[in-house]
Amino acid sequence: MDSLLTTSKQNSHCVTITNTFKSSAKLATDDALRKIYDNFIHPINKTSILAGLPGKYKPSWAADFYKSPMQFGLAMAAKVEQAHHYHIGHVSYNAGKDPHYPGMVSNAIIHTKIIQMSVNRLKHRLVFFDDEHPNPFRCPLSAYTDRADLTP
């Protein structure tokens, strides 16, 4: 299963949030919350397209290396769940260097699950906020099973 981002140009998009995301975002600063809205939620919900997002949006299983069998297992679980992460620009953006996934990078990220709603509609469900880009991710796999679809 490839990333649903690879077919994003012909799809429309919407963003929802989960209760797990709301809980994790309680630790976010006002600046981080503003950047989640300004750099991800608003552009997608307003234009229904991904082109022009300033941050890097990448499948969470797409890595050049795995340091252990456990990391490899987590990556494969992320692929099954269509887990992705987006760099929100908090505290600031820096130039990205990934030739496969364009966009700027930042310490803070949001974890998403992309769900194909219909042939041409994708939902980006926000499942977890991380104030830094950890390796490996701290996002619990259970966050991807939170089915609540709340309006951001």
N, C-alpha and C positions, 0 to 999 in steps of 0.2 A: 504494500500500500504506500503510494507516494503521498507527499504533502498535498493537501487540498489547495495550498497557495499556488501551486503550479498551474491551476486552471482558473485562477482568480479573475483574469481579465474579462472573461465572458460571464461572470456571475455578479449578482447584486449581493450586498452585504448588510448585516445588522449586528449590533453589539448588545449582549445581555450580561448581567452579573449574577453571581451565586452568593448564597449565604456565607460560604467559606471565604469568598473574596472579600465580602463586607467585613468579616471578622479579622482577616489578615490586614486589611487596609486601615483598621483602627490605629495601627502603628505608624501609618504614613503621615508625613508632614503636610501642611496645607499646600506647600509648593509641589510636592509629589502628586497629590490628588489633582491639583490644577493641571499638571502636565499629563496625567492619565487622560483627563477630559480633553484638553486642548490638542494633544498630539495623537490620540487614538480614538476615543469614543466619538467626539464631535465630528471629526473628518469622515469617519466611516458612516455614522448614522445620517449625516447631512448629505453626503455625495454618493453613498453606497458603493464606493470604489476604494481600492487600496493604493492606487497610484498617488504619489505625492506625500505619503506618510513619511515624516522625517526620520524616524528610527528604524533600525533593522528589525525585521519580523522573520523569524526563522523556526523551522521545526526543531523541537528540543532533542530529537534523536540524531540530528545531523551534526556529527562531530568528527574530527580528523583522527581521534584516538580514544581509546578507553583504557584506563589504568588498571582495571580489575574486571573479573567476570561479573561482579555485582553491578558495576557501572554499565556494562554491556546489557545486562538484564533489565536495568532501569530504562536504558535507551530503547530497548525493544518494547517495553510496556508503554513508554511514551509514544511510540509509533502506533501501537494499537489504539491508543486513546486520542490520536491526532493532537497531541500536546505540542504547543508552540510557545514561544516567548517573544516579547516585544520590548525594545529599549525605549523607555518613556522620556528620557532627557533630563532626569533628575540625578544629580545636582546640575549637570550640564551635559551637552552632547560633545563627543569627540569623533573625529573621522573614523569611519569603519574601514576595515581592510579585507573583508570577506568578498572574494570575487563572485561567489554564487548567490549571496544574499546582500543586496545593497542596503544602504542606510547608515545613519550614524549610530554610535553605541554610547551607552551610559551605564553607570553603576546600577541604578534601579531598573527593574524589569517587572512586567506583568506576565503571568502565565495564562494561556488561553487554551481552550479546546475548540477546534473548528468542527462544526457539525454541518453536514450537507442536508439542508431542509427540503430542497427539491432539486430538479435538474439544474436550475440556474440561480439558486439562492443559498448562501452560506451564512451561518450564524457563528459569531466569534464570542464564545462564552468565557468571560473573565472568571478565573477560578482561584487565583492567588497573587498577592503582591509580595515582592521581595525588594528590600531597600538596597540590596547589592546583588551582583551577578555571581552567585556562588558556583563552585565546581567541586563536587556535583551539586545539582539543584537541591534546595531544601523543600521544595513544594511536595507535600505528601501526595502519593498516588490517589488516595481517597478523595482529594479535592476534585479530581476529574469525574467522580461519580456523583457529585452534588448536582442534582437535576433542576434546582430552582432557576428559573429564568426571570430575573427581576429587571425592571427598566432602570438603566443608570441615571 
